[in-house]
Amino acid sequence: MGFFRKSEARDAPASKPGTPFTFRVDDMFTITGRGRVFTGVVESGEVVIGTSAALVLDDRVLPGRVARIEARRRKSQTLRSGETGGVFLDGITTEDLPLRHSDGDMRVDVTALKGALIRSSD
């Protein structure tokens, strides 16, 4: 599956560095010692570390900042239109995200995050 994703990224139109971006969330994981990573694909523009961003969840807009980017299991400085990867956002807490009951605990409802957008807000 990753093989096809890479070819899609090469075929995607080039974006100008630092252009406003839209990133579609496919999943979210919590990595011990690093935080939450939102995985998905850049639909337009270019995601750059340090950029102000907002997680858009239905009627809520949660402000944050791109703290780290990973692509193909390696740290990266950018993700361009058509590329898949993971985006770590500073400024968003567990309480900000949709929660659900699970075995007596409250956990992040990752199914509610699927399809959410992360957009640049600079």
Chimera marker file (.cmm) of the C-alpha trace (Angstrom):
<marker_set name="trace">
<marker id="1" x="0.000" y="0.000" z="0.000" r="1" g="1" b="0" radius="0.5"/>
<marker id="2" x="2.837" y="2.418" z="0.821" r="1" g="1" b="0" radius="0.5"/>
<marker id="3" x="4.304" y="1.809" z="-2.626" r="1" g="1" b="0" radius="0.5"/>
<marker id="4" x="1.207" y="3.272" z="-4.274" r="1" g="1" b="0" radius="0.5"/>
<marker id="5" x="1.117" y="6.216" z="-1.876" r="1" g="1" b="0" radius="0.5"/>
<marker id="6" x="4.672" y="7.211" z="-2.799" r="1" g="1" b="0" radius="0.5"/>
<marker id="7" x="3.874" y="7.275" z="-6.517" r="1" g="1" b="0" radius="0.5"/>
<marker id="8" x="0.794" y="9.394" z="-5.835" r="1" g="1" b="0" radius="0.5"/>
<marker id="9" x="2.970" y="11.897" z="-3.972" r="1" g="1" b="0" radius="0.5"/>
<marker id="10" x="5.426" y="12.115" z="-6.885" r="1" g="1" b="0" radius="0.5"/>
<marker id="11" x="2.546" y="12.764" z="-9.276" r="1" g="1" b="0" radius="0.5"/>
<marker id="12" x="1.047" y="15.494" z="-7.068" r="1" g="1" b="0" radius="0.5"/>
<marker id="13" x="1.518" y="19.099" z="-8.148" r="1" g="1" b="0" radius="0.5"/>
<marker id="14" x="4.466" y="20.838" z="-6.504" r="1" g="1" b="0" radius="0.5"/>
<marker id="15" x="3.578" y="23.326" z="-3.802" r="1" g="1" b="0" radius="0.5"/>
<marker id="16" x="5.407" y="26.516" z="-2.945" r="1" g="1" b="0" radius="0.5"/>
<marker id="17" x="7.320" y="26.342" z="0.356" r="1" g="1" b="0" radius="0.5"/>
<marker id="18" x="5.288" y="27.649" z="3.254" r="1" g="1" b="0" radius="0.5"/>
<marker id="19" x="2.010" y="27.752" z="1.321" r="1" g="1" b="0" radius="0.5"/>
<marker id="20" x="-1.194" y="27.330" z="3.357" r="1" g="1" b="0" radius="0.5"/>
<marker id="21" x="-2.003" y="23.658" z="3.803" r="1" g="1" b="0" radius="0.5"/>
<marker id="22" x="-4.890" y="21.280" z="4.364" r="1" g="1" b="0" radius="0.5"/>
<marker id="23" x="-4.129" y="17.890" z="5.948" r="1" g="1" b="0" radius="0.5"/>
<marker id="24" x="-6.876" y="15.229" z="6.097" r="1" g="1" b="0" radius="0.5"/>
<marker id="25" x="-6.669" y="13.085" z="9.262" r="1" g="1" b="0" radius="0.5"/>
<marker id="26" x="-6.963" y="9.330" z="8.782" r="1" g="1" b="0" radius="0.5"/>
<marker id="27" x="-5.998" y="8.178" z="12.288" r="1" g="1" b="0" radius="0.5"/>
<marker id="28" x="-4.432" y="9.298" z="15.565" r="1" g="1" b="0" radius="0.5"/>
<marker id="29" x="-1.965" y="7.557" z="17.850" r="1" g="1" b="0" radius="0.5"/>
<marker id="30" x="-0.365" y="8.428" z="21.162" r="1" g="1" b="0" radius="0.5"/>
<marker id="31" x="3.369" y="7.746" z="21.229" r="1" g="1" b="0" radius="0.5"/>
<marker id="32" x="4.924" y="7.606" z="24.690" r="1" g="1" b="0" radius="0.5"/>
<marker id="33" x="7.417" y="10.417" z="25.143" r="1" g="1" b="0" radius="0.5"/>
<marker id="34" x="6.335" y="12.198" z="21.952" r="1" g="1" b="0" radius="0.5"/>
<marker id="35" x="2.614" y="12.849" z="22.235" r="1" g="1" b="0" radius="0.5"/>
<marker id="36" x="-0.242" y="12.547" z="19.787" r="1" g="1" b="0" radius="0.5"/>
<marker id="37" x="0.427" y="12.050" z="16.108" r="1" g="1" b="0" radius="0.5"/>
<marker id="38" x="-2.275" y="12.638" z="13.512" r="1" g="1" b="0" radius="0.5"/>
<marker id="39" x="-1.685" y="10.528" z="10.410" r="1" g="1" b="0" radius="0.5"/>
<marker id="40" x="-3.111" y="11.264" z="6.998" r="1" g="1" b="0" radius="0.5"/>
<marker id="41" x="-2.438" y="12.972" z="3.686" r="1" g="1" b="0" radius="0.5"/>
<marker id="42" x="-1.685" y="16.557" z="2.701" r="1" g="1" b="0" radius="0.5"/>
<marker id="43" x="-4.507" y="17.592" z="0.371" r="1" g="1" b="0" radius="0.5"/>
<marker id="44" x="-2.986" y="20.940" z="-0.576" r="1" g="1" b="0" radius="0.5"/>
<marker id="45" x="-0.038" y="23.158" z="0.263" r="1" g="1" b="0" radius="0.5"/>
<marker id="46" x="2.918" y="22.229" z="2.434" r="1" g="1" b="0" radius="0.5"/>
<marker id="47" x="3.074" y="21.380" z="6.155" r="1" g="1" b="0" radius="0.5"/>
<marker id="48" x="6.172" y="22.922" z="7.781" r="1" g="1" b="0" radius="0.5"/>
<marker id="49" x="7.427" y="22.519" z="11.365" r="1" g="1" b="0" radius="0.5"/>
<marker id="50" x="6.619" y="25.588" z="13.478" r="1" g="1" b="0" radius="0.5"/>
<marker id="51" x="3.574" y="26.595" z="11.435" r="1" g="1" b="0" radius="0.5"/>
<marker id="52" x="0.457" y="27.693" z="13.326" r="1" g="1" b="0" radius="0.5"/>
<marker id="53" x="-2.320" y="25.240" z="12.582" r="1" g="1" b="0" radius="0.5"/>
<marker id="54" x="-5.859" y="24.400" z="13.636" r="1" g="1" b="0" radius="0.5"/>
<marker id="55" x="-7.572" y="21.041" z="14.013" r="1" g="1" b="0" radius="0.5"/>
<marker id="56" x="-11.092" y="21.433" z="12.614" r="1" g="1" b="0" radius="0.5"/>
<marker id="57" x="-13.630" y="19.112" z="14.280" r="1" g="1" b="0" radius="0.5"/>
<marker id="58" x="-17.161" y="19.698" z="13.011" r="1" g="1" b="0" radius="0.5"/>
<marker id="59" x="-18.132" y="22.954" z="14.761" r="1" g="1" b="0" radius="0.5"/>
<marker id="60" x="-14.904" y="23.412" z="16.772" r="1" g="1" b="0" radius="0.5"/>
<marker id="61" x="-11.548" y="24.834" z="15.724" r="1" g="1" b="0" radius="0.5"/>
<marker id="62" x="-8.657" y="23.863" z="18.022" r="1" g="1" b="0" radius="0.5"/>
<marker id="63" x="-5.519" y="26.023" z="17.635" r="1" g="1" b="0" radius="0.5"/>
<marker id="64" x="-2.069" y="24.447" z="17.788" r="1" g="1" b="0" radius="0.5"/>
<marker id="65" x="1.389" y="24.475" z="16.250" r="1" g="1" b="0" radius="0.5"/>
<marker id="66" x="3.118" y="21.844" z="14.088" r="1" g="1" b="0" radius="0.5"/>
<marker id="67" x="5.799" y="20.492" z="16.439" r="1" g="1" b="0" radius="0.5"/>
<marker id="68" x="7.095" y="17.511" z="14.478" r="1" g="1" b="0" radius="0.5"/>
<marker id="69" x="6.562" y="15.773" z="11.150" r="1" g="1" b="0" radius="0.5"/>
<marker id="70" x="7.289" y="12.161" z="10.283" r="1" g="1" b="0" radius="0.5"/>
<marker id="71" x="7.175" y="10.592" z="6.843" r="1" g="1" b="0" radius="0.5"/>
<marker id="72" x="8.066" y="6.983" z="6.107" r="1" g="1" b="0" radius="0.5"/>
<marker id="73" x="9.112" y="6.484" z="9.773" r="1" g="1" b="0" radius="0.5"/>
<marker id="74" x="11.662" y="9.310" z="9.633" r="1" g="1" b="0" radius="0.5"/>
<marker id="75" x="11.659" y="12.865" z="10.949" r="1" g="1" b="0" radius="0.5"/>
<marker id="76" x="11.019" y="15.410" z="8.221" r="1" g="1" b="0" radius="0.5"/>
<marker id="77" x="10.923" y="19.196" z="7.977" r="1" g="1" b="0" radius="0.5"/>
<marker id="78" x="8.007" y="19.278" z="5.523" r="1" g="1" b="0" radius="0.5"/>
<marker id="79" x="5.155" y="17.300" z="3.985" r="1" g="1" b="0" radius="0.5"/>
<marker id="80" x="3.971" y="18.364" z="0.534" r="1" g="1" b="0" radius="0.5"/>
<marker id="81" x="0.679" y="18.033" z="-1.291" r="1" g="1" b="0" radius="0.5"/>
<marker id="82" x="-0.109" y="14.360" z="-1.953" r="1" g="1" b="0" radius="0.5"/>
<marker id="83" x="2.327" y="13.004" z="0.643" r="1" g="1" b="0" radius="0.5"/>
<marker id="84" x="1.244" y="10.877" z="3.594" r="1" g="1" b="0" radius="0.5"/>
<marker id="85" x="2.752" y="11.186" z="7.038" r="1" g="1" b="0" radius="0.5"/>
<marker id="86" x="2.272" y="12.054" z="10.661" r="1" g="1" b="0" radius="0.5"/>
<marker id="87" x="1.844" y="15.503" z="12.185" r="1" g="1" b="0" radius="0.5"/>
<marker id="88" x="2.438" y="16.201" z="15.886" r="1" g="1" b="0" radius="0.5"/>
<marker id="89" x="0.529" y="19.256" z="17.150" r="1" g="1" b="0" radius="0.5"/>
<marker id="90" x="1.457" y="21.217" z="20.285" r="1" g="1" b="0" radius="0.5"/>
<marker id="91" x="-1.331" y="23.026" z="22.117" r="1" g="1" b="0" radius="0.5"/>
<marker id="92" x="-4.064" y="20.406" z="21.816" r="1" g="1" b="0" radius="0.5"/>
<marker id="93" x="-4.881" y="18.423" z="24.956" r="1" g="1" b="0" radius="0.5"/>
<marker id="94" x="-6.754" y="15.159" z="25.440" r="1" g="1" b="0" radius="0.5"/>
<marker id="95" x="-9.687" y="17.110" z="26.893" r="1" g="1" b="0" radius="0.5"/>
<marker id="96" x="-9.955" y="19.080" z="23.615" r="1" g="1" b="0" radius="0.5"/>
<marker id="97" x="-10.497" y="15.924" z="21.556" r="1" g="1" b="0" radius="0.5"/>
<marker id="98" x="-13.698" y="13.859" z="21.255" r="1" g="1" b="0" radius="0.5"/>
<marker id="99" x="-13.836" y="11.318" z="24.088" r="1" g="1" b="0" radius="0.5"/>
<marker id="100" x="-15.729" y="8.053" z="24.638" r="1" g="1" b="0" radius="0.5"/>
<marker id="101" x="-16.222" y="5.658" z="27.558" r="1" g="1" b="0" radius="0.5"/>
<marker id="102" x="-14.113" y="2.504" z="27.369" r="1" g="1" b="0" radius="0.5"/>
<marker id="103" x="-13.856" y="-0.010" z="30.216" r="1" g="1" b="0" radius="0.5"/>
<marker id="104" x="-14.729" y="2.655" z="32.774" r="1" g="1" b="0" radius="0.5"/>
<marker id="105" x="-12.173" y="5.137" z="31.401" r="1" g="1" b="0" radius="0.5"/>
<marker id="106" x="-12.461" y="8.076" z="29.044" r="1" g="1" b="0" radius="0.5"/>
<marker id="107" x="-10.409" y="7.616" z="25.865" r="1" g="1" b="0" radius="0.5"/>
<marker id="108" x="-9.937" y="9.660" z="22.706" r="1" g="1" b="0" radius="0.5"/>
<marker id="109" x="-12.524" y="8.618" z="20.111" r="1" g="1" b="0" radius="0.5"/>
<marker id="110" x="-10.248" y="8.141" z="17.105" r="1" g="1" b="0" radius="0.5"/>
<marker id="111" x="-13.188" y="7.193" z="14.870" r="1" g="1" b="0" radius="0.5"/>
<marker id="112" x="-14.595" y="10.704" z="15.421" r="1" g="1" b="0" radius="0.5"/>
<marker id="113" x="-11.258" y="12.173" z="14.263" r="1" g="1" b="0" radius="0.5"/>
<marker id="114" x="-11.225" y="10.299" z="10.939" r="1" g="1" b="0" radius="0.5"/>
<marker id="115" x="-11.770" y="12.818" z="8.158" r="1" g="1" b="0" radius="0.5"/>
<marker id="116" x="-11.048" y="15.858" z="10.351" r="1" g="1" b="0" radius="0.5"/>
<marker id="117" x="-8.861" y="18.581" z="8.865" r="1" g="1" b="0" radius="0.5"/>
<marker id="118" x="-5.709" y="20.259" z="10.073" r="1" g="1" b="0" radius="0.5"/>
<marker id="119" x="-5.284" y="23.616" z="8.349" r="1" g="1" b="0" radius="0.5"/>
<marker id="120" x="-2.605" y="26.252" z="8.517" r="1" g="1" b="0" radius="0.5"/>
<marker id="121" x="-3.755" y="29.298" z="10.444" r="1" g="1" b="0" radius="0.5"/>
<marker id="122" x="-0.934" y="31.824" z="9.783" r="1" g="1" b="0" radius="0.5"/>
<link id1="1" id2="2" r="1" g="1" b="0" radius="0.2"/>
<link id1="2" id2="3" r="1" g="1" b="0" radius="0.2"/>
<link id1="3" id2="4" r="1" g="1" b="0" radius="0.2"/>
<link id1="4" id2="5" r="1" g="1" b="0" radius="0.2"/>
<link id1="5" id2="6" r="1" g="1" b="0" radius="0.2"/>
<link id1="6" id2="7" r="1" g="1" b="0" radius="0.2"/>
<link id1="7" id2="8" r="1" g="1" b="0" radius="0.2"/>
<link id1="8" id2="9" r="1" g="1" b="0" radius="0.2"/>
<link id1="9" id2="10" r="1" g="1" b="0" radius="0.2"/>
<link id1="10" id2="11" r="1" g="1" b="0" radius="0.2"/>
<link id1="11" id2="12" r="1" g="1" b="0" radius="0.2"/>
<link id1="12" id2="13" r="1" g="1" b="0" radius="0.2"/>
<link id1="13" id2="14" r="1" g="1" b="0" radius="0.2"/>
<link id1="14" id2="15" r="1" g="1" b="0" radius="0.2"/>
<link id1="15" id2="16" r="1" g="1" b="0" radius="0.2"/>
<link id1="16" id2="17" r="1" g="1" b="0" radius="0.2"/>
<link id1="17" id2="18" r="1" g="1" b="0" radius="0.2"/>
<link id1="18" id2="19" r="1" g="1" b="0" radius="0.2"/>
<link id1="19" id2="20" r="1" g="1" b="0" radius="0.2"/>
<link id1="20" id2="21" r="1" g="1" b="0" radius="0.2"/>
<link id1="21" id2="22" r="1" g="1" b="0" radius="0.2"/>
<link id1="22" id2="23" r="1" g="1" b="0" radius="0.2"/>
<link id1="23" id2="24" r="1" g="1" b="0" radius="0.2"/>
<link id1="24" id2="25" r="1" g="1" b="0" radius="0.2"/>
<link id1="25" id2="26" r="1" g="1" b="0" radius="0.2"/>
<link id1="26" id2="27" r="1" g="1" b="0" radius="0.2"/>
<link id1="27" id2="28" r="1" g="1" b="0" radius="0.2"/>
<link id1="28" id2="29" r="1" g="1" b="0" radius="0.2"/>
<link id1="29" id2="30" r="1" g="1" b="0" radius="0.2"/>
<link id1="30" id2="31" r="1" g="1" b="0" radius="0.2"/>
<link id1="31" id2="32" r="1" g="1" b="0" radius="0.2"/>
<link id1="32" id2="33" r="1" g="1" b="0" radius="0.2"/>
<link id1="33" id2="34" r="1" g="1" b="0" radius="0.2"/>
<link id1="34" id2="35" r="1" g="1" b="0" radius="0.2"/>
<link id1="35" id2="36" r="1" g="1" b="0" radius="0.2"/>
<link id1="36" id2="37" r="1" g="1" b="0" radius="0.2"/>
<link id1="37" id2="38" r="1" g="1" b="0" radius="0.2"/>
<link id1="38" id2="39" r="1" g="1" b="0" radius="0.2"/>
<link id1="39" id2="40" r="1" g="1" b="0" radius="0.2"/>
<link id1="40" id2="41" r="1" g="1" b="0" radius="0.2"/>
<link id1="41" id2="42" r="1" g="1" b="0" radius="0.2"/>
<link id1="42" id2="43" r="1" g="1" b="0" radius="0.2"/>
<link id1="43" id2="44" r="1" g="1" b="0" radius="0.2"/>
<link id1="44" id2="45" r="1" g="1" b="0" radius="0.2"/>
<link id1="45" id2="46" r="1" g="1" b="0" radius="0.2"/>
<link id1="46" id2="47" r="1" g="1" b="0" radius="0.2"/>
<link id1="47" id2="48" r="1" g="1" b="0" radius="0.2"/>
<link id1="48" id2="49" r="1" g="1" b="0" radius="0.2"/>
<link id1="49" id2="50" r="1" g="1" b="0" radius="0.2"/>
<link id1="50" id2="51" r="1" g="1" b="0" radius="0.2"/>
<link id1="51" id2="52" r="1" g="1" b="0" radius="0.2"/>
<link id1="52" id2="53" r="1" g="1" b="0" radius="0.2"/>
<link id1="53" id2="54" r="1" g="1" b="0" radius="0.2"/>
<link id1="54" id2="55" r="1" g="1" b="0" radius="0.2"/>
<link id1="55" id2="56" r="1" g="1" b="0" radius="0.2"/>
<link id1="56" id2="57" r="1" g="1" b="0" radius="0.2"/>
<link id1="57" id2="58" r="1" g="1" b="0" radius="0.2"/>
<link id1="58" id2="59" r="1" g="1" b="0" radius="0.2"/>
<link id1="59" id2="60" r="1" g="1" b="0" radius="0.2"/>
<link id1="60" id2="61" r="1" g="1" b="0" radius="0.2"/>
<link id1="61" id2="62" r="1" g="1" b="0" radius="0.2"/>
<link id1="62" id2="63" r="1" g="1" b="0" radius="0.2"/>
<link id1="63" id2="64" r="1" g="1" b="0" radius="0.2"/>
<link id1="64" id2="65" r="1" g="1" b="0" radius="0.2"/>
<link id1="65" id2="66" r="1" g="1" b="0" radius="0.2"/>
<link id1="66" id2="67" r="1" g="1" b="0" radius="0.2"/>
<link id1="67" id2="68" r="1" g="1" b="0" radius="0.2"/>
<link id1="68" id2="69" r="1" g="1" b="0" radius="0.2"/>
<link id1="69" id2="70" r="1" g="1" b="0" radius="0.2"/>
<link id1="70" id2="71" r="1" g="1" b="0" radius="0.2"/>
<link id1="71" id2="72" r="1" g="1" b="0" radius="0.2"/>
<link id1="72" id2="73" r="1" g="1" b="0" radius="0.2"/>
<link id1="73" id2="74" r="1" g="1" b="0" radius="0.2"/>
<link id1="74" id2="75" r="1" g="1" b="0" radius="0.2"/>
<link id1="75" id2="76" r="1" g="1" b="0" radius="0.2"/>
<link id1="76" id2="77" r="1" g="1" b="0" radius="0.2"/>
<link id1="77" id2="78" r="1" g="1" b="0" radius="0.2"/>
<link id1="78" id2="79" r="1" g="1" b="0" radius="0.2"/>
<link id1="79" id2="80" r="1" g="1" b="0" radius="0.2"/>
<link id1="80" id2="81" r="1" g="1" b="0" radius="0.2"/>
<link id1="81" id2="82" r="1" g="1" b="0" radius="0.2"/>
<link id1="82" id2="83" r="1" g="1" b="0" radius="0.2"/>
<link id1="83" id2="84" r="1" g="1" b="0" radius="0.2"/>
<link id1="84" id2="85" r="1" g="1" b="0" radius="0.2"/>
<link id1="85" id2="86" r="1" g="1" b="0" radius="0.2"/>
<link id1="86" id2="87" r="1" g="1" b="0" radius="0.2"/>
<link id1="87" id2="88" r="1" g="1" b="0" radius="0.2"/>
<link id1="88" id2="89" r="1" g="1" b="0" radius="0.2"/>
<link id1="89" id2="90" r="1" g="1" b="0" radius="0.2"/>
<link id1="90" id2="91" r="1" g="1" b="0" radius="0.2"/>
<link id1="91" id2="92" r="1" g="1" b="0" radius="0.2"/>
<link id1="92" id2="93" r="1" g="1" b="0" radius="0.2"/>
<link id1="93" id2="94" r="1" g="1" b="0" radius="0.2"/>
<link id1="94" id2="95" r="1" g="1" b="0" radius="0.2"/>
<link id1="95" id2="96" r="1" g="1" b="0" radius="0.2"/>
<link id1="96" id2="97" r="1" g="1" b="0" radius="0.2"/>
<link id1="97" id2="98" r="1" g="1" b="0" radius="0.2"/>
<link id1="98" id2="99" r="1" g="1" b="0" radius="0.2"/>
<link id1="99" id2="100" r="1" g="1" b="0" radius="0.2"/>
<link id1="100" id2="101" r="1" g="1" b="0" radius="0.2"/>
<link id1="101" id2="102" r="1" g="1" b="0" radius="0.2"/>
<link id1="102" id2="103" r="1" g="1" b="0" radius="0.2"/>
<link id1="103" id2="104" r="1" g="1" b="0" radius="0.2"/>
<link id1="104" id2="105" r="1" g="1" b="0" radius="0.2"/>
<link id1="105" id2="106" r="1" g="1" b="0" radius="0.2"/>
<link id1="106" id2="107" r="1" g="1" b="0" radius="0.2"/>
<link id1="107" id2="108" r="1" g="1" b="0" radius="0.2"/>
<link id1="108" id2="109" r="1" g="1" b="0" radius="0.2"/>
<link id1="109" id2="110" r="1" g="1" b="0" radius="0.2"/>
<link id1="110" id2="111" r="1" g="1" b="0" radius="0.2"/>
<link id1="111" id2="112" r="1" g="1" b="0" radius="0.2"/>
<link id1="112" id2="113" r="1" g="1" b="0" radius="0.2"/>
<link id1="113" id2="114" r="1" g="1" b="0" radius="0.2"/>
<link id1="114" id2="115" r="1" g="1" b="0" radius="0.2"/>
<link id1="115" id2="116" r="1" g="1" b="0" radius="0.2"/>
<link id1="116" id2="117" r="1" g="1" b="0" radius="0.2"/>
<link id1="117" id2="118" r="1" g="1" b="0" radius="0.2"/>
<link id1="118" id2="119" r="1" g="1" b="0" radius="0.2"/>
<link id1="119" id2="120" r="1" g="1" b="0" radius="0.2"/>
<link id1="120" id2="121" r="1" g="1" b="0" radius="0.2"/>
<link id1="121" id2="122" r="1" g="1" b="0" radius="0.2"/>
</marker_set>
